[in-house]
Amino acid sequence: MIITDAAKEMLQESLLDSKNDCLQVKVQKTCCGSSLFFQMGKRAAEDQAVCVNEIDFVMDQEAAERTADVTVDCQNGQLILNDPAASDCSSCG
């Protein structure tokens, strides 16, 4: 995973403001394949964190493998997730 410096600044500020210390990453299965789900959280004592550009991530092996080619950037004041493996599915069912 790549976290740009612009995204790092925004993430650090958001984590501090929300009194959280990591981003938790999970792989969600949908009818269109799988997608990544990120949420702010607090690391438990047993959690193994992966640090990317000074941001701690808690994720299982599946999420770690899935995020290998992901880039998180900040554009126009918004976080942008570039995930080449994401499914292009506009509707399910």
N, C-alpha and C positions, 0 to 999 in steps of 0.2 A: 504494500500500500504506500502511496505517496500522499503526504499532506503538504500542500504548499505553505510558504511562510504567511501568506495572507489568510489562509484558512486556519492556520495554527493560532494566529492572533485572535481571530473571531471565536474559535473553540475555547481557547484559554479564558477569554472574557466570559463566555457563556457558562463554562464550568464553574468559575469563581462566583459569578452572580447567583447561580442556582445551588451553590454549596455542594457540588458534586465533584468527584475526582477522576472520573474516567468516562469513556464511552463504551457501552456494551453493544456488541455486534452479534446478530443472529442471522441465520439463513432461514427465510420463510419460503415454504413451498406453496405455490399457487397453481391454478389451472393452466397457467402459461409457463410454468417452469419454476425457477426460484428467483428470489430477490433478496437483497440485503436490507436489514432493519437495524437502524442505529438509535440508541437512546442514551441519555445521560444517566449516570448512576454512581453509586458508591461502591468501591471495591471492598469485597469481603476479605477477611484474613486469609482464606484458602485460595482466593483468586490469583491466578498467574497473569500479570499484565504484560502486554507487548507495548513497548514505547516506540512511537513513530513521530519524529520531529517534535519531541517533548510533550506529546499527548499520549496518555495511557489508554489502551484498549483492552477490554476483557472479552475474549471470544473462545469458542471451542475450535477444534482442529478443522472442522468443516468450514467454518467462517474464515479461519486464517487462510486456508487454501483458496477460498472464493474471493478474498480481498487482495490476492497477490497482484493483480493488474489494475486495481482501483486507484483513482486519483481523486482527492478531495481538494477543491479549490474554492475561492471566494470571487464572485463576479457580481458587480453592481450591488454589493452589500448582502448578497445571499450565498449560502453554501451550495456548491454544485458538486454532485457526485458523478464522476465519469466512470462508468462500469461497462467495459467492452463485452462482458458476458451476460449483460442484462437482456432479458427477453423483450421483444418489441410486441407487446400485446395490448391493444387498446380496449378490449372488452373480453369478458369471460362469459361463456354461455350463449 
